[in-house]
Amino acid sequence: STEVLWIIDIYPLLMAGLLVPMGTLADRVGKRRVLLLGSAVFGLASLLAALSPTPAMLVGARALLALGGAMIMPSVLGIIRATFE
């Protein structure tokens, strides 16, 4: 079914596309802020995905998970790089 395909593929598709823009945002706004905001988005999206009654809502929740994950990854890597110079 196409719904299952979208449920599986939406996360890596958006995650790959948002990593560079979110890294740039973290450099401009601050790594800690973007990390905390990304963690909040990821947590709320996880709750939304767990409670989603329809496939369309699950696809949307996984898209939000990708947004949160794309905010977390470059922030963590930037913080690690700055910590261990």
C-alpha positions in Angstrom: 0.0 0.0 0.0 1.2 3.5 -0.7 0.4 4.6 2.9 2.9 2.1 4.3 5.5 3.4 1.8 5.0 7.0 2.9 5.0 6.0 6.6 8.4 4.3 6.1 10.0 6.8 3.6 9.0 10.2 4.9 11.5 10.2 7.8 14.7 9.6 5.9 13.5 11.8 3.0 12.9 14.9 5.2 15.8 14.1 7.5 18.3 14.2 4.7 16.9 17.3 3.2 16.8 19.2 6.5 20.2 18.4 8.0 22.1 21.2 6.3 19.5 24.0 6.8 19.1 23.0 10.5 22.9 23.0 10.9 23.0 26.6 9.5 20.2 27.6 11.8 22.1 26.2 14.7 25.1 28.2 13.8 23.1 31.4 13.6 20.7 31.0 16.5 22.7 28.9 18.8 23.4 25.2 19.1 21.9 24.8 22.6 18.6 26.5 21.6 18.2 24.4 18.5 19.0 21.3 20.4 16.4 22.0 23.1 13.8 23.0 20.5 14.5 19.9 18.4 14.2 17.7 21.5 10.9 19.2 22.3 9.6 18.8 18.7 10.9 15.2 18.6 9.2 14.3 22.0 5.9 15.8 21.0 6.0 14.2 17.6 6.8 10.8 19.2 3.7 11.1 21.4 1.6 12.2 18.4 2.9 9.2 16.4 2.1 6.8 19.2 -1.4 8.1 19.4 -2.2 8.6 15.7 -5.4 6.9 14.7 -5.0 7.2 10.9 -2.1 6.6 8.5 -2.1 10.2 7.3 -1.7 11.4 10.9 1.2 9.0 11.3 2.9 10.3 8.2 2.6 13.8 9.5 3.9 12.8 12.9 6.9 11.1 11.3 7.5 14.2 9.3 7.7 16.2 12.6 10.0 13.5 13.9 12.3 14.1 11.0 12.2 17.8 11.7 13.1 17.3 15.3 15.8 14.8 14.5 17.3 17.2 11.9 17.5 19.9 14.5 19.1 17.6 17.1 21.9 15.9 15.0 23.9 19.0 13.8 23.5 20.7 17.2 24.9 17.7 19.1 27.8 17.3 16.6 28.6 21.1 16.9 28.5 20.9 20.7 30.7 17.9 20.8 33.2 19.6 18.4 33.2 22.8 20.6 33.6 20.8 23.8 36.6 18.7 22.7 38.8 21.2 20.8 
